[in-house]
């Protein structure tokens, strides 16, 4: 099956590529599919970037800006990624709570670069702005007076500014003159499509793995045997270990790879891989039906007579 990613360069003041923003694409139309939830889009993008294309193939020695919504941050998905490869771009519609703020502060303390998308004067969460290194300001639909005020305010706080949706040379030169550091938009380049073939694997194997990985007692040997039954799964796991960790020793078995990743990291990557595996057009309805049934069973469990009887026994 063909898979797609859009890649748009981000330039510095000298018109040199500083980074690339990687964008989820469902097909070759080069447009975001609004029917896909942001966390699902990012999950698929991450798996495709790391395990199908290869992140270094996509961005070389530059960094990749990748959008993260609140749930992915709370699930600590960015910690799966190498700090050398990514900029964690926070969506502007996130409503932060203390747990979220703690998570992004932890990311910053672990040397991840944080960016805030689509900043406007009315943005109501200065505590998020304080933790971000790069602030993206959208030029389209924002007055120059407002942009100047934003620039003055944020530059005084030591923030790096990225001018987003720069459409022509006049906007670029003006943005540069008032102090913007980075630039992105159609004046420089439209998002370019990159196409590859996905590595076909078995969705049923992911389901078996999820069951084993969340069992009360974990058996690495059994988990390894399930993975080894699927060549694509084996390849993805080994590629994952090499993309995240710098190894001074040879990985000689799936069990060895799992022990290096650890259970928590393995579960998180597996959850992303499962979303990707079940995200094809053919399986969308199956996923919806499964999620509805799972939610129904969860509600039944919470309100069951057996639960009440179980509490009495204790």
N, C-alpha and C positions, 0 to 999 in steps of 0.2 A: 504494500500500500504506500502511496506517495504521502510524504509529510512536508509541511511548509513552515518556514519562519521568515518574518520580515526583519530587516536589519537597517537601521538608519544611523549614519555617522553623526557624532557630536564633535565640533571643532573648537580649537582654542583661539586665542586672539591673533595668532599668526597663521590662521587658516590651515592648521595641521590637525589631523584626526587625534582626538583625545580619548574617545571611547565610542561604543556603539550601543544604541538602545535596541534590545531584542523584543520583538512583538509577536504575539500568538497569531497564527493564521490557520483557519480551518481548511482552506482550499487555496487555489491559485488566483482568487479574485483580488488579493492584496487589500482586504478590508477586514476590520474586526467584526466578528459575528456577535452581535449584542445579545443573542439568546444564550450564550455561554457565560456562566458565572465567572467572576474575576478570579476566584481561587482555583477553579477548575482550569481556566485558561493558563494561569501561571504554572500550575502543576504539570500540565502537558508540555508547556514551553520548557520547563526545567528538564524534564525527562528527555525531550527531543534534543535540547541543546547539549546535554552532557552525555547521553547514551547513544544517540543516533548520529548527529552531526559531529559532536566533539566541540567543546566550548572553545578550545584554542584554534580550531579550524574556523570558527565563526568570527572570533575577535583578535586572534593572534596574540600579541603582547599587550593589547589594550584591555580595558575593563568593559564589562557588559552591564548596562543599566537594565534592571529587571523589576517590574512592578510587583509589589506585594500588598495584599489586602490585610485587614486586621487579623483574620483567623489564621492565616499562614504565619504571621508574626507570633501570635499566641502559641501556635504549635511548634515554634522554634525551627521552622523549615530553613531559614537562612543559615543557621549554624551548620547545615549539611554542606555548604558551599565554601570553596576556598576563598579567603579574603583577597587574594591576588587577582581573582577573576571577576568579581562582581561589585556593583554599587547597588545597595538595597534601596529601591525607590518606593517611598510610601505614598499610597493614594491619598489624594486631598480630601476625600469624603470620609476618611476614618474618624470616628468619634473616640478619642482616647480615654481610657480609664487608667487607674494606677497600675494595674497589671500590665497593660500595654506599654505604658511609659517605662516600667521596670524592664520589660523585654528589650525595648530599643536601646535603653541605657546599657544593658548587658551586651548587646551587639556592638555598640560603640566602644565599650571597654575591651572587647575582643578584636578590635582593629578593623571592623567593617566600616566602610564609608556609607553614610546615610544621605539620601536625597529626598526632598519633599516635592511632589508633583503639583503643577498648576496653582502656585501660590497667588493669592489676591490680597488686597488691603484688608478685606473683611475677614480673613482667616482668623478663627477664634481660639486657636490653641498654641499660644507662645511657648508652652513647655515642650511641644513637639519641635517647633522651629529651633529652639535652643539646642536640641540634641542633634539636629541635622547639620551636615557639613556643606551640602550644596542645595540651594533653593532654585527650583525651576519656575520661571515667570513666563506665563503665556502672553505673547504679544497680540495675538488676534483677539479683538474685542476689548482690549484694555487701553485706556488713554495714555498718552505719553506723560501727562502730568502725574497720573497714578503710578506709572512705572518709575518715574524719577523719585517719587516719595518712597516707594518700596526699596529702590536701590540705595538711597541715602540711609534709610533706617537699618537695612540689613548689612550693608557694608560697614557701618559703625560697630556692628556686633561681630565682625570678622568672618562673615559668611561669604562663600563663593556663589556667584550668581550665574545661572544658565538661562539665556534668552531662548524661549521655545516658540516654534512656529514663526520663525523669521522668514518673510516672504520675498524680500528684495534687498539689494545692496544698500539702499538708503537706511533701512531698518538696522541692518548689520553695522554700518558705520556709526549710526547714532547710538546703538546699544554699546558699542565698544567705547565711544567717547564718554559715556556716563559711568563706565566702570564694570560692565559685564565681563565675566571671565570665559564663558563657554557659550556656544551657539548651535542651534539645531533648527532645521526647517527646510522648506522646499527651495529656498534660495540656494542652499548648498546641495541638497540631495533628497529625493523622495525615498521612502522606505523601499529597499530592494529585496525582492523575493529570493530566497534560497530554498532549493528543493532537494529532497533526498528520499531514499526508500527506508521505510521502517523495518525494524527487525521483528519478524513475526514470532509471537510466543503464544502460550496457551493461557487464556483467561481462567480456566479451571484450576491451573496450577497456582495462580495468584490467590485464588479463594482458599485452596488447601493450605498455602503458606500462611495466609492471614490467620487461619484457624490455629495452626501450630504455633505461630509466633505470639499469640495471645493466650496460649494455654497456661494453666497454673504452674506446670512443670515443663521447662523447655529442654528439648533434646536436640542438641546441635547436629547429631548424626542423622536424625530423621529429617530435620529441616534441610540439611545438605543433600540428602538423597532425593528429596522432592525437586530441588533446584537442578541437580545433575541430570534429571530426567528430561530437562528442557535445555537444548543447546543455547537458545537465545537468552534464557534467564542466566545461564552460566556465564555467557559472554558479557551481559550487562553488569552482573555483579563484579566481575573482575575488572571491567572498565571503570566502574564506580570507585572501587578501592584505589585504583591508580590515579583517578582524577581528583580525589579528595585528599589523599594522604601521600606523603613522600616516604617511600619505603627504602630501608637499607638492607632488606632481606627479601628473598624470593618468596612469592605467594605460591605455595605448592599444593593447596587444596581449597575447596569451597569452605570447609570448616575453619581453616586458617583465616580466610577472608572475612568470614562472619565474626570471628573472635576479634579481629582488628577493628571492624566497624562497631561492634558492640550491639546489644539488643535494641536499645532505644533508637540508635541511628538506623539500624536495619529495618525496624518497624516503620519509621518515617519514610524512608526511601521506598519501602514496599507499598505504602499507602499511595504515594505519588505514582508509582509504576502501575498500580491497580487501576487508578483513575485513567491513566493513559491507555491501558489495555482495553478498558471497557468504554472508551470514548468514541469509537467509530460509529458511523451513521447506523450501521446494522444493529448495534447493541444498545443504542440510546434508550429504546423503549424497555428493554430488559433491565437496564440500570434503574430507570424510573420505577418500574414495577417492584424491583427488589428493594429499593429504598422505602417505598410506601409500605411494603410488607414488614420491613425491619422496624419502621417507626410504629406501626400498628402493634407489633409484638412487644416493643418497648413499653408502650402505653398499657397494654394488657398486663405485663409483668409488674408495673408500678402499682396497679390497682387490683391485683389478683387477691383472692381469698387466701391462697397459699402463702403469699408474702405476709399477710396479717398473722396467719397461724405460726409462721416461722418466727416472727417477732415475739409472739407469746411464749414460744419454747425457750427463748433466751431471757 
